[in-house]
C-alpha cells in the first residue's frame, strides 16, 4: 500500500505527499510561508527547499490511533532512564519482543517493566538490583497493555 | 453490495476497562449523569437482569449484593476512543458510515476476492490490539442484514468468534436462524411497529422476510417494504442514508462546486447544524454529542483524497443551535486539512435524549438561549443560513465538566493521564 498516515487518522495518497506543486495560498498549519516576494517569471530558487516544519508528533508517534500517553510514578525504572514524572509514549500496535519496555497489567495493576523471556518463564524486570522484578507465575494474570517507545523527561 | 457492521461490545464499559483493568470480569454499569440511569452494562450486569435505563437507586440492593461498580459517564474518554476506533476501521475500507458512537458500516464491495470472515477477524483483532476494545462484526448484502448479522455474531447465533458473514449461510440455514430471532430485533422495527406485526402473526425475522412486501407497503409504509426487501438481500439503503432512526439526526450534503477553505466549510457546517437543530427541537430531543465530517470526492481517483470526522461530547445535552454550532466548528477546525477539494460535509447529532430530562452541568455558565435562537433563526432566514454564527468562540475547555465517580479523561487531559509505577 502506498498510503501514508497523516495526523487525523486519515490517509494521504503518495502522489499528494510528493506533489511538486502545493496548492497556492493554502499553507498547512506550521508551514513557513516564503518571506521574500517572488518576482513573476523568476522563480525563487529557495522555493525548491521549502519543507514542513519538524513535528514532534510525527517523530514520536508511529500509529496515531494506537498511541497513548502514560505518566510514570516512582523510581523503580531509573536504570532504564525512566524517572518519576516522565511521560511515556506507549504504542499498543507494536509487537512485544524480548527486552521491550512495556506497560504490563499484573493482577489488575499497571506496571512499567522490561519484558524478558527467561528459561524460568517471563520476567518483568525493573533493573533496580532485582528489587521489584516479577517472575510471572502460572497463577498470576499478566497481559501486555502496550510497548513503550519513548520516555519524555523534563530537565 | 457487501456491507459490514462493526459494533463495540458494551462500549462505554469497555472504554473504562482499558484504563482500569481491575474492572475486567466485574459487573460494571455506566450511569447517565444526573438522573443516574444505566446507559451501559457489562455482560455480568446484563446477566443479573439489569435492564438499560434502570435507575441507580433501583439497583442499589443488587449492586451491594453483587459488588456492581457504578461509574458516571466519561464522554470525553468515550468520544476519543470512538474516534480512534472509527479511524482504525477506516483502514479496512475508506467507505465508512459512522452510525453511532460505537458502530459503523463499512462498504466491502471492493473486497469480494478476500475471505471476508478472515477480514472481519482482522478488524476485530486490530481494534482489540490497538485500542483494547472488543467488537463484533456482521457482514451481509444489505445494511439491514448486516445489522442482523452483527446481532447474530454478538449473541453467537451464527458465525464464529464474534464475526458472522451471512454469505456463508445457505438459505435454509438463514431460515433456521431467522426464525429464532424476534421481529423487534430488526433495524428500524420499533416497539409499536413490532406490536402491530405480532398482531398480524409476524413474530420472527423469518416471518417478516417471507411476508409480502407490497401488502405491507399498503398497510404500513414504504419504509417497512424496504426493510422486507433488505431482509431478502435487495439493497435499498446506501451508506450514509439512515432509516427512521431515533439514535441520530444527520444533515449532510454534497457541494455544488468544490470547497477548499475552512471558512466556507464552516459556513456549510453551521447551516447543516441549523437544519439539524431545527429537527432536533421539533422532535423534542437534546443531543449529547455532535459529530462533524468532511470528505473529498472519492470518485475522482486521480485527485488527492481525504476524509475526516470527529465526535465532540457536550457537557450538557443541548438543542441550542449556538452551542451545537460551536461544538461542530471546534471539531471542524481539528479535522480540516488544507489543500484538498472538499465535496461533502455533514453533521450528526448522537446520544439523543428527551428534552424533558436534561442533565445539568453545575459548572455551566450557559444561559437559556431559546429567544436568542428564535431571533437567530429569523436573521438567518432573512439573510441566509450561516449569516449569524459563533465561529470565533470555539474552545475545547468549554465542554469540561465534573461528575462524581467519573474516571479521569485519560486520553484528552495532560493532568489526567493514567499513572504507572
Interface residues (C-beta under 8 A of the other chain):
Chain A: X6 X8 X9 X10 X11 X12 X13 X15 X16 X19 X22 X23 X26 X27 X28 X29 X63 X64 X65 X66 X68 X69 X70 X71 X72 X73 X74 X76 X87 X88 X92 X93 X103 X105 X108 X109 X110 X111 X112 X143 X145
Chain B: X21 X22 X24 X83 X84 X85 X87 X88 X90 X91 X94 X126 X129 X130 X131 X132 X260 X261 X304 X305 X306 X307 X308 X334 X335 X337 X338 X339 X410 X411 X414 X417 X418 X419 X420 X421
